[in-house]
Amino acid sequence: MRLLVTGGLGFIGSNFIRHMLAADRGVRILNLDLRTYAGNPASLADVARGPRYRWVKGDIADPAAVDRCMKGADAVVHFAAETHVDRSILDASAFLRTNVVGTQVLLDAALRHKVGRFVHVSTDEVYGSVARGLSREGDRLEPNSPYAASKAASDLLVRSYVVTHGLPAVVTRASNNFGPCQYPEKALPLMITNWIDREPFPLYGDGRNVRDWLFVLDHARALALVLRRGRTGEIYNIGGTHSCDNRELVERVRVLMGVAPGLVRRVPDRPGHDRRYALDCSKLKALGFQHAFGFTQALQLTVDWYRGHEAWWRPLKKKGGFRSYYSRQYAALRKGRASR
Ligand code: DAU
């Protein structure tokens, strides 16, 4: 199978590519990735020289680049996206361009080249905050951040291409991923890398926001299954093995890392901060999916990975882009609203 992966230098995409190359000897992967701040070729250094993998630097919103990469593809797995909620609050424009326009450009090219399968990788954030119970695939979309709204828009675009043009596409909606190679602006890698340096983790608001934690390798396995067995036009929720609020998460990681209490700084809350996400995953389970990693085991693997790969994350945290984002982010949080 010739697979076009978009955004394969990012966190989830790079883990998926490594998984596919190991799990399927017949797969050849072309990775179309613009290498934005969150894309890192070092994440795939171990497979980059192999004959079954190639990275092409390019923008999914550029029709000519997409057309070239789509030629000969049997299937597409579409990860490329701006994903950080806080950044979308500071400035939504890149989110609209990549997540919405980029998806439309890919869908058009997939149609033109008669691609046999298109997997659109999305998020549980499109459902919005759920006070109780579980979000099912048919539930109303109530996105609350500009990021979530841009992903909801792209999900609906995919739906329209299935209904109107008969594109053989499926949508997946995953919960909070964690694991190796996650850019250290997200809560878990920020916590781990800050604590390696004995610096505080900034906890938003009262810390009672609930997330469902999914190990990225389980996500990769679920996507491989949906790629093979998912039914055209369907949506599949992909949840994790452990749901908890941020205070519990902080405490678990603290104990696991052997860090003394107190390395947490309470900061003002994220505007529009969703209180709780929770997914019903019965459709995915009916396809035959089972998690392979328990939460504590996966958390330990993740902590060990960051401890063992300082050369991967230290340069990222030193870069001007990371630092200037943080100064904007905290200026905005202090004001209690988004600043531009
Ligand atoms: O639910 C899936 C989503 O998970 C993905 O679609 C997003 O791309 C991904 O960024 C993630 O969104 P979250 O906003 O939940 O992830 P984040 O790591 O930013 O935050 C996790 C929780 O931790 C959230 O309740 C906010 C909180 N938090 C986050 C940061 C960065 C803090 O308390 N302090 C922080 O510094």
Residues whose N, C-alpha, C, O or C-beta is under 5 A from the ligand:
A	BS01	DAU	T83 H84 V85 T123 D124 E125 A174 S175 N176 E185 K186 A187 L188 P202 L203 Y204 N209 N246
